[in-house]
Amino acid sequence: MIANWWRQGMAGSAQAHYETVFSWLEDYTADLKKITVPVLVMHGDDDQIVPFASSVPRAVDLLANGVLKAYPGFPHGMLTTHADVLNPDLLAFIES
C-alpha cells in the first residue's frame, strides 16, 4: 500500500505538486454552488490531511444536492485502507 501511494505521488510532476499548495488558498464557494447533480461526499473524521470539521460540513452545505457520509476514525487514505466499507456505500449512492 505504501509503495503504491509512493508510485502515485511520483507519477505527478514536481511543478504540479508545487502548484497544489496554492490551490489550498482558493475559495471554491461559487464553484460548489453551481453543482446541481447529486454529490456524495465521503470523508473520514480522522483525516489528518484535510481535517473534517474545517472543510467538509461547509462544502456539503454549499452543494445543492450534497449528501455527506462520514466515517468515524477513518484516515485520508480511506479509499485504500477501508475499501470494503466504502465501496458498498458508493455503489448504493450510484444506484439510488
C-alpha positions as a Markdown table, in Angstrom:
| # | Residue | x | y | z |
|---|---|---|---|---|
| 1 | Met | 0.0 | 0.0 | 0.0 |
| 2 | Ile | 2.8 | 2.4 | 0.9 |
| 3 | Ala | 4.7 | 1.6 | -2.3 |
| 4 | Asn | 1.5 | 2.2 | -4.3 |
| 5 | Trp | 1.0 | 5.6 | -2.7 |
| 6 | Trp | 4.6 | 6.5 | -3.4 |
| 7 | Arg | 4.1 | 5.4 | -7.0 |
| 8 | Gln | 1.1 | 7.7 | -7.3 |
| 9 | Gly | 3.0 | 10.6 | -5.8 |
| 10 | Met | 5.9 | 10.1 | -8.2 |
| 11 | Ala | 3.6 | 9.9 | -11.2 |
| 12 | Gly | 2.9 | 13.7 | -10.9 |
| 13 | Ser | 5.3 | 16.4 | -12.0 |
| 14 | Ala | 7.3 | 18.4 | -9.4 |
| 15 | Gln | 5.6 | 21.5 | -10.8 |
| 16 | Ala | 2.1 | 20.0 | -10.3 |
| 17 | His | 2.9 | 19.0 | -6.7 |
| 18 | Tyr | 4.3 | 22.5 | -6.0 |
| 19 | Glu | 1.2 | 24.3 | -7.5 |
| 20 | Thr | -1.2 | 22.1 | -5.4 |
| 21 | Val | -0.2 | 24.1 | -2.3 |
| 22 | Phe | -1.6 | 27.3 | -3.9 |
| 23 | Ser | -4.9 | 25.6 | -4.6 |
| 24 | Trp | -5.4 | 25.3 | -0.8 |
| 25 | Leu | -5.8 | 29.1 | -0.7 |
| 26 | Glu | -8.5 | 29.2 | -3.3 |
| 27 | Asp | -12.2 | 29.9 | -2.4 |
| 28 | Tyr | -14.3 | 27.3 | -4.2 |
| 29 | Thr | -17.6 | 28.6 | -2.8 |
| 30 | Ala | -19.0 | 29.8 | -6.1 |
| 31 | Asp | -18.0 | 26.6 | -7.9 |
| 32 | Leu | -19.7 | 24.4 | -5.3 |
| 33 | Lys | -22.9 | 26.4 | -5.6 |
| 34 | Lys | -23.1 | 25.8 | -9.3 |
| 35 | Ile | -23.1 | 22.0 | -9.0 |
| 36 | Thr | -26.7 | 20.7 | -9.2 |
| 37 | Val | -26.2 | 17.0 | -9.7 |
| 38 | Pro | -26.3 | 14.7 | -6.7 |
| 39 | Val | -22.9 | 14.5 | -5.0 |
| 40 | Leu | -21.8 | 12.0 | -2.3 |
| 41 | Val | -19.1 | 13.4 | -0.1 |
| 42 | Met | -17.3 | 10.6 | 1.7 |
| 43 | His | -14.9 | 11.7 | 4.4 |
| 44 | Gly | -13.1 | 10.2 | 7.4 |
| 45 | Asp | -13.3 | 12.2 | 10.6 |
| 46 | Asp | -9.7 | 11.3 | 11.4 |
| 47 | Asp | -8.3 | 12.7 | 8.2 |
| 48 | Gln | -5.0 | 14.5 | 9.1 |
| 49 | Ile | -4.6 | 15.9 | 5.6 |
| 50 | Val | -8.0 | 17.6 | 5.1 |
| 51 | Pro | -9.5 | 18.0 | 8.6 |
| 52 | Phe | -13.2 | 17.1 | 8.7 |
| 53 | Ala | -14.6 | 20.0 | 10.8 |
| 54 | Ser | -12.8 | 22.8 | 8.9 |
| 55 | Ser | -13.8 | 21.8 | 5.4 |
| 56 | Val | -16.4 | 19.0 | 5.0 |
| 57 | Pro | -19.7 | 20.3 | 6.5 |
| 58 | Arg | -19.4 | 23.7 | 4.8 |
| 59 | Ala | -18.6 | 22.1 | 1.4 |
| 60 | Val | -21.7 | 19.8 | 1.7 |
| 61 | Asp | -23.9 | 22.7 | 2.7 |
| 62 | Leu | -22.9 | 24.6 | -0.5 |
| 63 | Leu | -23.9 | 21.8 | -2.8 |
| 64 | Ala | -27.5 | 21.9 | -4.0 |
| 65 | Asn | -27.8 | 18.1 | -3.7 |
| 66 | Gly | -24.9 | 17.2 | -1.4 |
| 67 | Val | -25.0 | 14.1 | 0.8 |
| 68 | Leu | -22.5 | 13.5 | 3.5 |
| 69 | Lys | -21.3 | 10.1 | 4.6 |
| 70 | Ala | -18.8 | 10.5 | 7.5 |
| 71 | Tyr | -16.7 | 7.6 | 8.7 |
| 72 | Pro | -15.6 | 7.7 | 12.3 |
| 73 | Gly | -11.9 | 7.0 | 12.7 |
| 74 | Phe | -11.1 | 6.7 | 9.0 |
| 75 | Pro | -8.0 | 8.4 | 7.6 |
| 76 | His | -7.3 | 10.4 | 4.5 |
| 77 | Gly | -6.4 | 7.3 | 2.5 |
| 78 | Met | -9.6 | 5.6 | 3.5 |
| 79 | Leu | -10.5 | 4.5 | -0.1 |
| 80 | Thr | -7.4 | 2.2 | 0.1 |
| 81 | Thr | -7.5 | 1.2 | 3.7 |
| 82 | His | -11.2 | 0.7 | 4.0 |
| 83 | Ala | -12.4 | -0.1 | 0.5 |
| 84 | Asp | -14.6 | -3.0 | 1.9 |
| 85 | Val | -16.7 | -0.4 | 3.8 |
| 86 | Leu | -16.7 | 2.4 | 1.3 |
| 87 | Asn | -17.4 | 0.5 | -2.0 |
| 88 | Pro | -20.9 | -0.7 | -0.9 |
| 89 | Asp | -21.8 | 2.8 | 0.2 |
| 90 | Leu | -20.6 | 4.3 | -3.1 |
| 91 | Leu | -22.5 | 1.7 | -5.1 |
| 92 | Ala | -25.7 | 2.3 | -3.1 |
| 93 | Phe | -25.4 | 6.0 | -3.8 |
| 94 | Ile | -24.9 | 5.4 | -7.5 |
| 95 | Glu | -27.9 | 3.1 | -7.7 |
| 96 | Ser | -30.2 | 5.5 | -5.8 |
